[in-house]
Amino acid sequence: MFTRVITHKGFWKSVVILSLIYMVVLILVQGISLGFSEIFLERVTTFKSIITLLGAGLICGFAITYAKFWRKLKEQDYRK
């Protein structure tokens, strides 16, 4: 089932879109909590922070998309 889900049309496009949305939300939450100060800008622009945001976004985007497509395929199998 795993291979079937990740090879489904539109899966990876959805992963990328949801990852970007999640990263924007994370940046906004961090910015709001730090008041968009210089400390915030220093934290967000470091290489380690960028890699962390990319990783967190990809993990969440993949997990949410996988669940969405898994459910869709299970419903299709159930109808047959």
URQUIFEN-V167919 format. One record per backbone hydrogen bond with DSSP energy under -0.5 kcal/mol. NH is the residue of the N-H (numbers start at 1). CO is the residue of the C=O. E is the energy in kcal/mol with one decimal. If there is no record, write none. Layout:
nh=NH co=CO e=E
nh=NH co=CO e=E
This chain:
nh=5 co=1 e=-2.3
nh=6 co=2 e=-2.5
nh=7 co=3 e=-1.4
nh=8 co=5 e=-1.3
nh=11 co=8 e=-2.0
nh=14 co=10 e=-2.0
nh=15 co=11 e=-2.1
nh=16 co=12 e=-2.3
nh=17 co=13 e=-2.2
nh=18 co=14 e=-2.7
nh=19 co=15 e=-2.3
nh=20 co=16 e=-2.3
nh=21 co=17 e=-2.2
nh=22 co=18 e=-2.5
nh=23 co=19 e=-2.4
nh=24 co=20 e=-2.2
nh=25 co=21 e=-2.3
nh=26 co=22 e=-2.6
nh=27 co=23 e=-2.4
nh=28 co=24 e=-2.5
nh=29 co=25 e=-2.6
nh=30 co=26 e=-2.5
nh=31 co=27 e=-2.8
nh=32 co=28 e=-2.8
nh=33 co=29 e=-2.3
nh=34 co=30 e=-1.8
nh=35 co=31 e=-0.6
nh=35 co=32 e=-0.6
nh=36 co=31 e=-2.3
nh=37 co=34 e=-0.8
nh=41 co=37 e=-1.9
nh=42 co=38 e=-2.4
nh=43 co=39 e=-2.4
nh=44 co=40 e=-2.5
nh=45 co=41 e=-1.6
nh=46 co=43 e=-0.7
nh=50 co=46 e=-2.2
nh=51 co=47 e=-2.4
nh=52 co=48 e=-2.2
nh=53 co=49 e=-2.5
nh=54 co=50 e=-2.4
nh=55 co=51 e=-2.6
nh=56 co=52 e=-2.8
nh=57 co=53 e=-2.5
nh=58 co=54 e=-2.5
nh=59 co=55 e=-2.4
nh=60 co=56 e=-2.4
nh=61 co=57 e=-2.8
nh=62 co=58 e=-2.6
nh=63 co=59 e=-2.4
nh=64 co=60 e=-2.5
nh=65 co=61 e=-2.2
nh=66 co=62 e=-2.8
nh=67 co=63 e=-2.1
nh=68 co=64 e=-2.2
nh=69 co=65 e=-2.7
nh=70 co=66 e=-2.7
nh=71 co=67 e=-2.2
nh=72 co=68 e=-1.9
nh=73 co=69 e=-2.5
nh=74 co=70 e=-2.5
nh=75 co=71 e=-2.4
nh=76 co=72 e=-1.8
nh=77 co=73 e=-2.4
nh=78 co=74 e=-2.3
nh=79 co=75 e=-1.8
nh=80 co=76 e=-1.1
